[in-house]
Amino acid sequence: MITMTVVEFSTVVLAGSAAAGFLGSLTGLGGGMVIVPLLTLALGVDIRYAIGASLIAVIATSSGSAASFLRQRYANIRAGMLLEVATTSGALLGAALTALLPGSAIALIFGVVLLASALTAGKHSVDEGEQGDKLCEKLHLSNAYPSHGRMVEYGVRHLPAGFAMMAGAGALSGLLGIGSGAVKVLAMDRAMRFPFKVSTTTSNFMIGVTAAASAGVYLSRGYIDPGLAMPVTLGVLGGATLGSKYLMRAPVRLLRNLFRGVLLLLAVQMIWNGAKGVF
């Protein structure tokens, strides 16, 4: 491992976190998917401290990008607040499990989640004006989003399936410190029939609350190091702000391919290193 001074280490972390924030904002991943492998694989940080810093960064990502998405009327606030009930409960459970599992086991779980997310993030089209099912319509979850200068309506479906997936996403967030944006996006995109840009923006809106629920547990156990969390947070916040501006005009196909590519690459790295017992 290359020896670095504190300034050099902080600079590398800041630059890498900015890239993670940019990707996280575009794909709804929250940046934690990139930050944890960056800190553990490239810089040799203990995975629990990496997760603690990642959770703080995820909150920054949500703050940096969600405000813009809300102004542009992309994020579905009503659905996001309802689904947060499931993710917050799951996050508290996941955070409680961290003390019971070794680092290599957490890394393997992380890698498998990434791989499954990448392989299942396929394409589907949402028909304009599609009606939601009875439960979602009763809760007024269907909405509209801006596209090419007009508002496109969409219907929301399968709330029970989405709610269950969100609970699992919350548990993974607390356990892995990733914000679980990948599972959130998949739940909304595939199960609940959100348009992809609505899925990613609503995920960015939600991940801060999910991460905050589990960050308190990590803080109480001493897994959040201010010297590590500060450059990570500053970098992610800057990258997320830039990413939120680019997402408005980015092609959906490009976002989907970017989403899958990043997940697949990181999944292979984490599974390989977890299997070798690097952590």
KOLRO-837470 format. One record per atom (N, C-alpha, C, O, CB): residue in one letter; x, y, z. Coordinates in steps of 0.2 Angstrom, whole numbers, plus 2048, in hexadecimal, padded with zeros to 3 digits. Glycine has a CB too. Layout:
N
aXYZ...
END
This chain:
279
m8047FA800m800800800m804806800m809806804m7FB800806i80380B7FCi8068117FBi805816802i800817804i8048157F5t80B818805t80B81C80At809823808t80C826804t81181C80Em80482780Cm80282E80Am802832810m80182F816m7FC82E806t80383880Ft80383D815t7FB83E816t7F783C812t806844813v7F984181Bv7F284381Dv7EF847817v7EA846815v7F2846824v7F384C815v7F1851810v7F084D809v7EA84E806v7F685680Ee7F4848807e7F3844801e7EE840802e7EA83F7FDe7FA841800f7ED83D808f7E7838809f7E183C808f7DC839805f7E8835810s7E084280Bs7DA84580Bs7D8848804s7D3848802s7DB84B810t7DE84A800t7DC84C7F9t7DA8467F5t7D58477F1t7E384E7F6v7DD8407F6v7DA83A7F2v7D38397F4v7CF8377F0v7DF8347F3v7D28397FAv7CB8377FDv7C683D7FAv7C083B7F8v7CB837805l7C88437FAl7C48487F8l7C28487F0l7BC8487EEl7C784F7F9a7C78467ECa7C68457E5a7C283F7E4a7BD83F7E0a7CD8457E2g7C383A7E7g7BF8337E6g7B88347E8g7B48327E5g7C282E7EAs7B78387EEs7B08397F0s7AC83D7ECs7A683D7EBs7B183C7F7a7B08427E9a7AC8477E4a7AA8437DEa7A48447DCa7B184C7E1a7AE83E7DBa7AC83A7D6a7A68357D8a7A18347D4a7B18357D3a7A68337DEa7A182E7E1a79A8327E2a7958307E0a7A382B7E8g79B8387E4g79583C7E5g79283E7DEg78B83E7DDg7978437E8f79683F7D9f7938407D2f78F83A7D0f78A83B7CDf7998427CDl7938347D0l78F82E7CEl78982D7D2l78482B7CFl7948287CEg78A82E7D9g78482C7DDg77E8317DBg77882E7DCg78682D7E4s77F8377DAs77A83B7D8s7768397D2s77083A7D1s77C8437D8l77A8377CDl7788357C6l77482F7C6l76E82E7C3l77D8357C1t77682A7CBt7738237CBt76E8227D0t76B81D7D1t77881E7CAg76E8277D5g76A8257DBg76E8217E0g76A81F7E5g7648227D9l77481F7DFl77781B7E4l77A81E7EAl77B81B7EFl77D8187E0g77A8257EAg77C8287F0g7848297F1g78682C7F6g7798257F6g7888267EDg78F8277EEg7928217F2g7988207F2g79182D7F1g78F81E7F7g7918197FBg7948137F8g7998107FAg78C817801m7918127F2m79380C7EEm79A80D7ECm79E8087EBm78E80B7E8v79C8137EBv7A38147E9v7A88167EEv7AD8147EEv7A381A7E4i7A58197F3i7AA81C7F9i7AC8167FDi7B28167FEi7A68207FDv7A88117FFv7AA80B803v7B08077FFv7B5806802v7A4807805p7AF8057F9p7B48027F6p7BB8067F5p7C08047F5p7B27FF7EFl7BA80D7F4l7C08117F3l7C48117F9l7CA8117F9l7BD8187F1l7C08127FFl7C4813805l7C780C807l7CC80C80Al7BF81580Bt7C3807806t7C6800809t7CB7FD804t7D07FB806t7C07FB80Al7C97FD7FEl7CD7F97F9l7D47FD7F7l7D97FB7F6l7C97F87F2a7D38047F6a7D88087F3a7DC80B7F9a7E280C7F8a7D580D7EFl7D980D7FEl7DD810803l7DD80D80Al7E180F80Fl7D9817805g7DB80780Ag7DC802810g7D9804816g7DB80281Cg7E3802811v7D3808816v7CF80A81Cv7CB80481Ev7C880081Av7CB81081Ad7CB803825d7C67FE828d7BF7FF825d7BD805825d7C77FE830i7BC7F9823i7B67FA820i7B07FD824i7AC801822i7B37F381Er7B17FC82Br7AC7FF82Fr7AC807830r7A780B830r7AC7FC836y7B2809830y7B481182Fy7B2813829y7AF819828y7BB812831a7B380F823a7B181281Da7A981281Ca7A7817819a7B480D817i7A680D81Fi79F80E81Fi79C814823i797817821i79C807822g79F815829g79D81B82Dg79E821829g79A826829g7A181B833a7A4822825a7A5828821a7A082881Ba79E82E819a7AC82981Fs79F823819s79A822813s793824815s790828811s79A81B810l79182381Bl78A82581Dl78A82C81El78482F81Cl788821824i78F82F820i78F837821i78F83A81Ai78B83F818i795839825a792837815a79383980Ea78C83880Ba78A83C807a79883680Av78883380Cv782831809v77D83780Bv779839807v77F82A80Bi77D839811i77983E814i77B845810i77684880Ei77A84081Ba78184680Fa78384C80Ba78184B803a77F850801a78B84D80Bt781845801t77F8447FAt7778467F9t77584A7F5t78083D7F7s7748447FEs76C8457FEs76B84C7FEs76784F7FBs769841803s76F850803s76E857804s77085B7FDs76D8607FCs77285980Ag7758587FAg77885C7F4g77485B7EEg7748607EAg77F85A7F3s7718567EDs76D8557E7s7658557E8s7628577E3s76F84E7E4a7638537EDa75B8527EEa7588597EDa7538597EBa75A84F7F5a75B85E7F0a7588657F0a7578677E9a75186A7E7a75C86A7F3s75C8667E4s75B8677DDs7558637DAs7518667D6s7618667DAf75585D7DCf7508587D9f74985A7DBf74485A7D7f7528517DBl74885C7E1l74285E7E3l73F8657E0l73A8657DEl7428607EBr7448697DFr7428707DBr74086E7D4r73B8717D1r7488747DBq7438697D1q7428677CAq73C8637C9q73A8617C4q7488647C7r7398617CFr73385C7CFr7348557CCr7308527CAr72D8607CBy73A8537CDy73C84C7CBy73A8477D1y7378427D0y74384B7C9a73C8487D7a73B8447DDa7348437DFa7318487DFa7408467E3n73283D7E0n72B83C7E3n72B83C7EAn72D8377EEn7288357E0i72A8427EDi72B8437F4i72683F7F8i72883C7FDi72984B7F6r72083E7F6r71B83B7FAr71C8337FAr71C830800r71483B7F7a71E8307F5a7218297F5a7278297F9a7288247FDa7228277EEg72C82D7F8g73282D7FCg73182D803g734829807g7368327FAm72D831806m72B83280Dm72882B810m72A829815m72783880Fl72382880Cl72082280El72581C80El725819813l71A821809l72981C809l72E816809l73481780El737812810l731816802e73581D810e73A81E815e73881B81Ce73D819820e73B826817v73281981Dv730816823v73380F823v73680C828v728815824a73380C81Da73680581Da73E80581Da741801820a734802816t74180A819t74880A819t74B80C820t75180A821t74A80F814t748811823t74B81382At74B80D82Ft74F80C833t74781982Cs74580982Fs745804833s74A7FE832s74D7FC836s73E800833g74B7FD82Bg7507F8829g7577FB82Bg75B7F782Cg74F7F7822a75880182Aa75F80482Ba761803833a767801834a75F80B82Al75D804837l75E80383El7607FC840l7657FA844l758805843l75C7F783Cl75E7F083Dl7657EE83Al7697EB83Dl7597EC83Ag7667F1834g76D7EF831g7727F2835g7787EF835g76D7F282Aa7727F8838a7777FB83Ba7797F7842a77E7F6844a77680283Da7747F4845a7757F084Ba7787E9849a77B7E784Ea76E7EE84El7787E7843l77C7E1841l7837E2840l7877DD840l7787DE83Bt7857E883Ft78C7E983Dt7917E6842t7977E4841t78E7F083Ca78F7E6849a7947E484Ea7947DC84Ea7997DA851a7927E7855l7907D984Bl78F7D284Bl7937CE845l7947C8845l7887D084Bl7957D2840l7987CF83Al79F7D2839l7A07D783Al7937D1834p7A37CD837p7AA7CF835p7AA7D382Fp7A67D382Bp7AF7C9834g7B07D782Eg7B07DC828g7B07D8821g7AD7DA81Dg7B77DF828s7B37D2821s7B37CE81Bs7AC7CC819s7AA7CC813s7B77C881Ba7A77CA81Ea7A17C881Ca79D7CE81Aa7987CE815a79D7C6823i79E7D481Di79A7DA81Bi79C7DC813i7987DE80Fi79C7E081Fa7A37DB812a7A57DC80Ba7A27D8806a7A07DA801a7AD7DC80Bl7A17D1808l79E7CC803l7977CE802l7947CE7FDl79F7C5806i7937D0808i78C7D2807i78C7D8802i7877D87FEi7897D380Ef7907DD803f7907E37FFf7917E17F8f78D7E37F4f7967E7802g7967DD7F7g7977DB7F0g7917D77ECg7907D87E7g79D7D67EFv78E7D37F0v7887CF7EDv7837D47ECv77F7D37E7v7867C97F2v7817D87F0v77C7DD7EFv77D7E17E9v7797E27E5v77B7E27F5l7847E37E8l7867E77E2l7857E37DCl7827E67D7l78D7E97E3l7877DD7DCl7867D97D6l77F7D77D4l77D7D87CEl78A7D27D7a77B7D67D9a7747D47D8a7707DB7D5a76C7DA7D1a7707D27DEs7727E07D8s76F7E77D5s7717E87CEs76D7EA7CAs7727ED7DAa7787E77CDa77A7E87C6a7777E37C1a7757E57BBa7827E77C5l7767DD7C3l7737D87BEl76B7D97BDl7697D77B8l7747D17C0t7687DC7C2t7617DC7C1t75F7E37BFt7597E57BEt75E7DB7C8a7637E87BEa7617EF7BCa7617EF7B5a7647F37B1a7677F47BEg75C7EB7B2g75B7EB7ABg7567F17A9g7547F57ADg7577E57A9k7547F17A2k7507F67A0k7497F57A0k7477EF7A0k7527F8798h7457FA7A1h73E7F97A0h73B80079Eh73E8057A0h73A7F67A6s73680079Bs733806799s72C80779Ds72980379Fs731807792v72B80E79Fv7258107A3v72181379Ev72381879Bv7278147A9d71B81179Dd716814798d71481B79Bd71281B7A1d71080F797e713820797e711826799e70982579Be706822797e71282B794g7088287A0g7018287A2g6FE8227A5g6F88217A7g6FC82A79De70381D7A7e7018177AAe6FE8187B1e70181B7B5e7078127AAq6F98147B2q6F58157B8q6F98117BEq6FB80B7BCq6EE8137B8g6F98147C4g6FB8107C9g6F680B7CCg6F080B7CAg6FD8147CFd6F88067D0d6F38017D3d6EE8057D8d6F080B7DAd6F67FB7D6k6E98017DBk6E48057DFk6E78077E5k6E680D7E7k6DF8007E1l6EC8037E8l6EF8067EFl6F380C7EEl6F28117F2l6F38007F2c6F780C7E9c6FC8127E7c6F78187E5c6F981E7E7c7018107E2e6F28177E2e6EE81C7E0e6EA81F7E6e6E98257E6e6E981A7DAk6E881B7EAk6E581D7F0k6E98217F5k6E78267F8k6E28177F4l6F08207F5l6F58237F9l6F88297F5l6FC82D7F7l6FA81F7FBh6F582A7EFh6F88307EAh6FF8307E9h7028357EAh6F68377EEl70282A7E7l7098297E6l70B82B7DFl71182C7DEl70B8227E8s70682A7DAs70882C7D3s7098337D3s7078377D7s7028297CFn70D8357CEn70F83C7CDn71183D7C6n70F8397C1n71583D7D2a7158437C5a7178447BEa71E8477BFa72084A7C4a7128497BAy7228477B9y72984A7B9y72A84D7B3y72784C7AEy72E8447BAp72F8527B3p7308567ADp7348527A8p73984F7AAp73385D7AEs7328527A1s73684F79Cs735853796s72F853793s73484879Bh73A856793h73A85978Ch73585F78Ch731860788h738854787g735862792g731868792g729867794g72586C794g73186C78Cr728861796r721860798r72185B79Er72685879Fr71D85D792m71B85A7A1m71B8567A7m71884F7A5m71284F7A2m7168597ACv71B84A7A6v7198437A5v7168407ABv71A83F7B0v71F83F7A1e71083D7AAe70D83A7B0e70F8337B0e71182F7ABe70683A7B0y7108307B6y7118297B7y70D8267BDy70C82A7C2y7198287B8g70C81F7BDg70881C7C2g70D8187C6g7128157C4g7038187BFv70C8177CDv7108137D1v70C80D7D3v70680D7D4v7118177D8r7108077D3r70D8017D4r7117FD7DAr7167FF7DCr70D7FD7CEh70E7F87DCh7117F27E0h7147F57E7h71A7F47E8h7167EF7DCl7107F97EBl7137FC7F1l7167F77F6l71B7F87F8l70E8017F4p7127F27F7p7157ED7FCp71B7EA7FAp7207E97FEp7107E77FDa71C7E87F3a7237E67F1a7287EB7F2a72E7EA7F4a7227E37EAg7277F17F0g72B7F77F1g72D7F87F8g7337F97FAg7297FD7EEf7287F77FCf7297F9804f72E7F3806f7327F580Af7227F9807a72D7ED804a7317E8807a7387E9804a73D7E8808a72F7E1805m7397EA7FEm7407EC7FBm7437F27FFm7497F2800m7407ED7F4m73F7F7801m7427FC804m7457FB80Bm74A7FD80Dm73D802804a7417F680Ea7437F4815a74A7F0814a74E7F1819a73E7EF818g74B7EC80Fg7517E980Eg7567EE80Cg75C7ED80Eg7507E4808a7557F3808a7597F8807a75C7FC80Da7627FD80Da7567FD802g7577FD812g759800818g75E7FC81Cg7637FF81Fg75380281Ca75D7F681Ca7617F1820a7687F181Da76D7F1821a75E7EA820l7687F1816l76F7F1813l7727F8814l7797F8815l76E7F080Bs76F7FD814s772804816s77580481Ds77B80681Ds76C809815g771801822g774801828g77A7FD829g77F7FE82Dg76F7FF82Dl77A7F7825l77F7F2826l7857F4822l78B7F3824l77D7EB823l7847F781Cl78A7F8817l78C800816l791801813l7887F5810g787804819g78980B818g78980E811g78D81280Fg79080C81Bi78480B80Di78480D806i77E812804i77E8147FEi784807802g779813809g773817807g76F812804g769814803g77581C803s77180C801s76D8077FEs76980A7F8s7638087F6s768804803g76C80F7F4g7698127EFg76780D7E9g76280E7E6g76D8187ECa76C8087E8a76B8037E3a7647FF7E4a7607FF7DFa7717FE7E3v7637FD7EAv75D7F97EBv7577FE7EBv7517FC7E8v75D7F67F2k7578047EDk7528097EDk75080A7E6k74A80A7E4k75480F7F0v75580B7E2v75480D7DAv7508077D7v74B8087D4v75A80F7D7l7538017D9l7507FB7D6l7497FA7D8l7447F87D4l7547F57D7a7477FB7DEa7417FA7E1a73C7FF7DEa7367FD7DCa7417FC7E9m73E8057DDm73980A7D9m7398097D2m73480A7CFm73B8117DBd73F8087CFd73F8077C8d73C8017C5d7388017C0d7468077C5r73D7FB7C8r73B7F47C6r7347F27C9r7307F07C6r7407EF7C7a7347F37D0a72E7F17D3a7287F57D3a7227F47D2a72F7EF7DAm7297FC7D4m7248017D5m7238057CFm71E8097CFm7268057DAr7278047C9r7258077C3r72780E7C2r7238127BFr71E8057C1f72B8117C6f72D8187C6f7318187BFf7358147BEf73181A7CCp73181E7BCp7368207B7p73D8207BAp73E8227C0p7348267B3f74281E7B6f74981E7B9f74B8247BCf74E8247C1f74E81B7B3k74A82A7B9k74D8307BCk7498327C2k74C8347C7k74C8367B7v7438307C3v73F8317C9v74282C7CEv74282E7D4v7378307C8s7438267CCs7468217D1s74D8247D4s74E8247DAs74781A7CEt7518267D0t7588287D2t75782F7D6t75A82F7DBt75C82A7CCt7538337D4t75283A7D8t74F8387DFt75083B7E4t74E83F7D4t7498347DFt7468327E5t74B82F7EAt74B8307F0t74082E7E4s74F82A7E7s7548277EBs75982C7EEs75A82B7F4s7588227E7n75B8317EAn75F8367EDn75C83A7F3n75F83B7F8n76283B7E8f75683B7F2f75283E7F7f75183A7FEf75183D803f74B8407F5m7518337FDm75082F802m75682D806m75682C80Cm74C829800i75C82C803i761829806i76482D80Ci76782A810i767828801g76383380Cg766837812g763835818g76683481Dg76583E810v75C834818v75883281Ev75A82B820v75B82A826v75183281Ct75B82781Bt75D82081Ct764820820t76581C825t75D81B816a76882381Da76F823820a76F826826a77382482Ba77482781Ba76C82C828a76B82F82Ea76982A834a76B82A839a76783582Ea765826832a762821837a76781C839a76781A83Fa75C81D834s76C81A835s771815837s778819839s77C81683Cs772811831a77981F837a77F823838a77F824840a785824843a77F82A835g77A825843g77A82684Bg77D81F84Eg780820853g77382784Dv77B81984Bv77E81384Ev78581384Dv789811852v77A80D84By788814847y78F814846y79381984Ay79881884Dy79081583Fl79081F84Bl79382484Fl793822857l79982385Al78F82B84Fs78E81F859s78E81D860s794817861s796816867s78881A862r79581485Cr79A80E85Cr7A181185Ar7A680C85Ar798808858g7A2817859g7A981A858g7AB818851g7B181984Fg7AE81785Cy7A781784Cy7A9815845y7A981B840y7AA81A83Ay7A4810842i7A7821843i7A882783Fi7AE82B841i7AE82E846i7A182B83Fd7B382C83Cd7B982F83Ed7B883683Ad7B8836834d7BF82C83Bp7B883C83Ep7B784283Ap7BC844835p7BB847830p7B7848840g7C2842837g7C8843832g7C784082Bg7C9842826g7CE841835l7C383A82Bl7C2836825l7BB839822l7BB83981Cl7C282F826a7B683A826a7B083C824a7B0843821a7AC84481Ca7AB83C82Am7B4847823m7B484E820m7B584F819m7B1851815m7B8853824p7BB84C817p7BD84C80Fp7B884880Bp7B684A806p7C484A80Ev7B584380Ev7B183F80Av7AA843809v7A7843804v7AF83880Et7A884680Et7A284A80Et7A2850809t79E851805t7A084C815l7A885380Al7A9859806l7A98577FEl7A685A7FAl7AF85D808g7AD8527FDg7AD8507F6g7A784D7F3g7A584F7EEg7B284A7F6v7A38497F7v79D8477F5v79884C7F4v79484C7EFv79A8427FAl7978517F8l7938577F7l79485B7F1l78F85C7EEl79385B7FEg79A85C7EFg79C85F7E9g79A85B7E3g79785E7DEg7A38617E9g79C8557E3g79A8517DDg7938507DCg7908507D7g79D84A7DEa78F84F7E2a78884E7E1a7848547DFa77F8547DBa78584C7E8t78785A7E0t7848607DEt7858617D6t7808637D3t7878667E1l78B85F7D4l78C85F7CDl78885A7C9l78585B7C4l79385E7CBg7878547CCg78484E7C9g77C8507C8g77984E7C4g7848487CDs7798537CDs7728557CDs77085A7C7s76B8597C5s7708587D4k77585E7C6k7748627C0k77585F7B9k7718607B5k7798687C0y77985A7B9y77A8567B2y7748517B1y7728507ACy7818537B2l77284F7B7l76C8497B6l76684C7B2l7638487AFl76A8477BDm7658527B3m75F8557B0m75F8547A8m7598537A5m75E85C7B1r7658547A5r76585379Er76884D79Br76984C795r76985979Ba76A8497A0a76E84279Ea76983D79Ba76383D79Ea77183F7A4p76B83A796p766834793p76582F798p76A82D79Cp76983278Dv75F82C799v75D82779Dv76182179Cv76481D7A1v75682579Dr76381F796r766819794r76E81A797r770815799r76781878Cl771820796l777821799l7778207A0l77C81C7A3l77A827797l7728227A4l7728217ABl77181A7ADl7748187B2l76C8257AEr76D8167A9r76C80F7ABr77380B7AAr7758077AEr76780C7A7n77680D7A4n77D8097A3n78280B7A8n7868077AAn77F80B79Cl7828117AAl7878147AFl7858107B6l78A80E7BAl78781B7B0f77F8107B8f77D80D7BEf77F8057BEf7828037C3f77580D7BEr77E8027B9r7807FB7B9r7877FA7B9r78A7F57BCr77D7F77B3g78B7FE7B5g7927FD7B4g7967FE7BBg79A7FA7BCg7958027AFv7948037BEv7978057C5v7967FF7CAv79A7FD7CDv79480C7C7l7907FD7CAl78E7F87CFl7927F17CDl7947EE7D2l7877F67CFl7927EF7C7l7957E97C5l79D7E97C7l7A07E47C9l7957E87BDl7A07EF7C5l7A77EF7C6l7A97EF7CEl7AD7EB7D0l7AA7F67C4l7A57F37D2l7A67F37D9l7A47EC7DCl7A77EA7E1l7A27F87DCa79F7E97DAa79D7E27DCa7A37DD7DCa7A47D97E0a7977DF7D9v7A67DD7D6v7AB7D87D5v7B17D97DAv7B47D57DDv7AE7D87CEq7B37E07DBq7B87E27DFq7B77E07E6q7BB7DD7EAq7BA7E97DFm7B17E17E9m7AF7E07F0m7AF7D87F1m7B17D67F6m7A97E37F2i7AB7D57EDi7AB7CD7EEi7B27CA7EEi7B37C67F2i7A77CA7E8w7B67CC7E9w7BD7C97E9w7C17CB7EFw7C47C67F2w7C17CC7E3n7C17D17F1n7C57D27F7n7C17D07FEn7C57CE802n7C57DA7F8g7BB7CF7FEg7B77CC804g7B97C5804g7BA7C280Ag7B07CE803a7B97C17FEa7BB7BA7FEa7C27B9801a7C37B4804a7B97B77F7k7C67BE7FFk7CD7BD801k7CE7BF808k7D47BD80Bk7D27C17FCg7C97C180Bg7CA7C4812g7CE7CA813g7D27CB818g7CD7BE816v7CE7CE80Ev7D27D480Ev7D07D9814v7D47DC818v7D27D8808f7C97D9816f7C77DD81Bf7C77D9822f7C57DC827f7C07DF81A
END
